[in-house]
Amino acid sequence: ENDGIFRNEMATLLKAADEKPFMALWPGRPIGNPEKLREMLVFLRQEPVAGAGHFLQLEQPAVTIALLRAFLDDVERDPRVNVPS
């Protein structure tokens, strides 16, 4: 029963996320199935951060900042996203 509730909640969250830019950062290699995530989220950027563990932003701050800035720049230029000026 709880599994069904979790699936329903995840489906709702993914539908909401699919309408928005989404960035997934992970340490080294992907967690889970990145291709499946790509199928569920149209506006998705997935980035591995080498040399990091659970605390990417603390362990690799320059890399994390560079990836976030590039992502936000792309979001700002993407015609699918309504970004207030």
Backbone as CSV, one residue per row, in Angstrom:
resi,resn,N_x,N_y,N_z,CA_x,CA_y,CA_z,C_x,C_y,C_z
1,GLU,0.824,-1.195,0.000,0.000,0.000,0.000,0.867,1.259,0.000
2,ASN,1.861,1.304,0.879,2.741,2.476,0.924,3.502,2.662,-0.376
3,ASP,3.844,1.535,-1.029,4.563,1.618,-2.297,3.720,2.334,-3.346
4,GLY,2.433,2.056,-3.371,1.537,2.718,-4.318,1.417,4.207,-4.046
5,ILE,1.371,4.565,-2.767,1.317,5.985,-2.392,2.586,6.687,-2.846
6,PHE,3.735,6.037,-2.614,5.014,6.613,-3.028,5.049,6.819,-4.538
7,ARG,4.605,5.833,-5.297,4.596,5.958,-6.766,3.704,7.104,-7.216
8,ASN,2.539,7.236,-6.600,1.641,8.341,-6.958,2.276,9.687,-6.651
9,GLU,2.919,9.799,-5.500,3.581,11.055,-5.136,4.732,11.350,-6.086
10,MET,5.515,10.327,-6.427,6.628,10.527,-7.359,6.112,10.948,-8.728
11,ALA,5.039,10.346,-9.183,4.475,10.721,-10.481,4.050,12.186,-10.472
12,THR,3.435,12.624,-9.386,3.024,14.026,-9.261,4.230,14.948,-9.258
13,LEU,5.261,14.586,-8.490,6.477,15.406,-8.433,7.175,15.463,-9.784
14,LEU,7.267,14.333,-10.470,7.928,14.318,-11.774,7.153,15.127,-12.801
15,LYS,5.828,15.083,-12.750,5.030,15.889,-13.678,5.303,17.372,-13.447
16,ALA,5.352,17.787,-12.193,5.644,19.191,-11.876,7.062,19.546,-12.289
17,ALA,8.001,18.653,-12.044,9.401,18.916,-12.396,9.590,18.966,-13.902
18,ASP,8.808,18.191,-14.641,8.965,18.153,-16.088,8.637,19.494,-16.720
19,GLU,7.889,20.301,-16.038,7.525,21.605,-16.571,8.563,22.664,-16.230
20,LYS,9.617,22.264,-15.532,10.631,23.211,-15.077,12.029,22.670,-15.372
21,PRO,12.999,23.558,-15.494,14.382,23.098,-15.656,14.814,22.299,-14.431
22,PHE,15.568,21.244,-14.664,15.970,20.343,-13.583,17.420,19.948,-13.801
23,MET,18.226,20.098,-12.768,19.632,19.708,-12.851,19.911,18.653,-11.800
24,ALA,20.543,17.578,-12.218,20.929,16.504,-11.299,22.452,16.435,-11.254
25,LEU,23.006,16.630,-10.071,24.450,16.493,-9.856,24.675,15.255,-9.004
26,TRP,25.714,14.499,-9.323,26.043,13.343,-8.501,27.540,13.166,-8.443
27,PRO,28.024,12.476,-7.409,29.458,12.257,-7.267,29.932,11.135,-8.182
28,GLY,30.911,11.434,-9.017,31.544,10.399,-9.842,30.652,9.779,-10.881
29,ARG,29.950,8.741,-10.506,29.091,8.060,-11.476,27.629,8.208,-11.085
30,PRO,26.734,8.047,-12.045,25.311,8.283,-11.787,24.736,7.353,-10.724
31,ILE,23.761,7.872,-10.022,23.007,7.089,-9.057,21.690,6.720,-9.733
32,GLY,21.333,5.475,-9.704,20.094,5.056,-10.346,20.283,4.927,-11.849
33,ASN,19.259,5.258,-12.599,19.257,5.096,-14.045,19.084,6.452,-14.723
34,PRO,20.209,7.077,-15.160,20.107,8.405,-15.778,19.261,8.427,-17.050
35,GLU,19.261,7.338,-17.807,18.462,7.309,-19.037,16.968,7.317,-18.717
36,LYS,16.582,6.616,-17.681,15.174,6.606,-17.268,14.753,8.000,-16.796
37,LEU,15.637,8.659,-16.064,15.361,10.025,-15.624,15.197,10.945,-16.828
38,ARG,16.032,10.769,-17.838,15.954,11.573,-19.066,14.611,11.365,-19.763
39,GLU,14.101,10.134,-19.733,12.800,9.856,-20.346,11.669,10.572,-19.609
40,MET,11.818,10.721,-18.290,10.750,11.311,-17.485,10.791,12.833,-17.451
41,LEU,11.976,13.414,-17.603,12.134,14.864,-17.494,12.725,15.411,-18.785
42,VAL,11.950,16.191,-19.502,12.392,16.715,-20.792,13.518,17.726,-20.624
43,PHE,13.356,18.664,-19.711,14.336,19.733,-19.522,15.264,19.330,-18.381
44,LEU,16.203,18.445,-18.688,17.072,17.876,-17.666,18.530,18.006,-18.064
45,ARG,19.343,18.411,-17.114,20.795,18.342,-17.287,21.326,17.468,-16.162
46,GLN,22.128,16.485,-16.541,22.741,15.574,-15.579,24.250,15.753,-15.638
47,GLU,24.870,15.955,-14.496,26.306,16.210,-14.449,26.977,15.411,-13.336
48,PRO,27.981,14.605,-13.685,28.784,13.981,-12.638,29.822,14.977,-12.123
49,VAL,30.148,14.888,-10.852,31.174,15.742,-10.255,32.249,14.816,-9.688
50,ALA,33.337,14.669,-10.440,34.416,13.768,-10.036,35.088,14.270,-8.766
51,GLY,35.514,13.342,-7.946,36.245,13.699,-6.741,35.374,14.209,-5.612
52,ALA,34.066,13.992,-5.713,33.157,14.459,-4.666,32.387,13.279,-4.090
53,GLY,31.911,13.472,-2.878,31.075,12.473,-2.220,29.675,13.023,-2.052
54,HIS,29.145,12.926,-0.860,27.778,13.375,-0.589,27.632,14.892,-0.562
55,PHE,28.723,15.601,-0.336,28.654,17.059,-0.190,29.384,17.743,-1.344
56,LEU,28.810,17.622,-2.540,29.428,18.146,-3.762,29.847,19.598,-3.617
57,GLN,28.935,20.413,-3.087,29.189,21.849,-3.007,30.321,22.185,-2.044
58,LEU,30.606,21.332,-1.086,31.710,21.566,-0.153,33.013,20.944,-0.648
59,GLU,32.912,19.786,-1.281,34.095,19.051,-1.710,34.646,19.539,-3.045
60,GLN,33.787,20.015,-3.916,34.191,20.532,-5.230,33.441,21.837,-5.506
61,PRO,33.673,22.876,-4.704,32.875,24.103,-4.845,33.037,24.792,-6.193
62,ALA,34.242,24.875,-6.711,34.444,25.576,-7.989,33.733,24.848,-9.131
63,VAL,33.820,23.534,-9.135,33.154,22.743,-10.180,31.638,22.885,-10.055
64,THR,31.135,22.773,-8.846,29.696,22.884,-8.616,29.174,24.250,-9.053
65,ILE,29.873,25.302,-8.690,29.462,26.660,-9.075,29.489,26.828,-10.591
66,ALA,30.537,26.333,-11.234,30.634,26.450,-12.694,29.485,25.712,-13.380
67,LEU,29.158,24.516,-12.906,28.054,23.752,-13.493,26.719,24.463,-13.284
68,LEU,26.501,24.983,-12.094,25.252,25.705,-11.822,25.132,26.980,-12.653
69,ARG,26.219,27.715,-12.775,26.181,28.944,-13.594,25.877,28.626,-15.054
70,ALA,26.525,27.594,-15.585,26.275,27.207,-16.979,24.818,26.778,-17.160
71,PHE,24.304,26.017,-16.214,22.914,25.569,-16.273,21.956,26.762,-16.239
72,LEU,22.168,27.682,-15.307,21.291,28.849,-15.195,21.383,29.751,-16.423
73,ASP,22.571,29.889,-16.999,22.715,30.657,-18.240,21.911,30.012,-19.364
74,ASP,21.981,28.687,-19.460,21.223,27.979,-20.490,19.718,28.120,-20.266
75,VAL,19.292,28.041,-19.022,17.871,28.197,-18.695,17.390,29.581,-19.117
76,GLU,18.189,30.583,-18.820,17.812,31.959,-19.158,17.646,32.150,-20.665
77,ARG,18.437,31.443,-21.458,18.376,31.580,-22.919,17.352,30.659,-23.577
78,ASP,16.862,29.679,-22.858,15.967,28.683,-23.451,14.568,29.264,-23.641
79,PRO,14.043,29.222,-24.862,12.724,29.803,-25.120,11.582,29.043,-24.441
80,ARG,11.831,27.806,-23.988,10.775,27.038,-23.318,10.513,27.526,-21.899
81,VAL,11.420,28.348,-21.384,11.322,28.785,-19.993,10.962,30.263,-19.951
82,ASN,9.976,30.588,-19.152,9.574,31.978,-18.986,10.305,32.535,-17.771
83,VAL,11.402,33.231,-18.013,12.199,33.805,-16.929,11.932,35.300,-16.886
84,PRO,11.412,35.808,-15.758,11.172,37.256,-15.674,12.472,38.038,-15.779
85,SER,12.432,39.172,-16.476,13.654,39.978,-16.606,13.673,41.100,-15.612
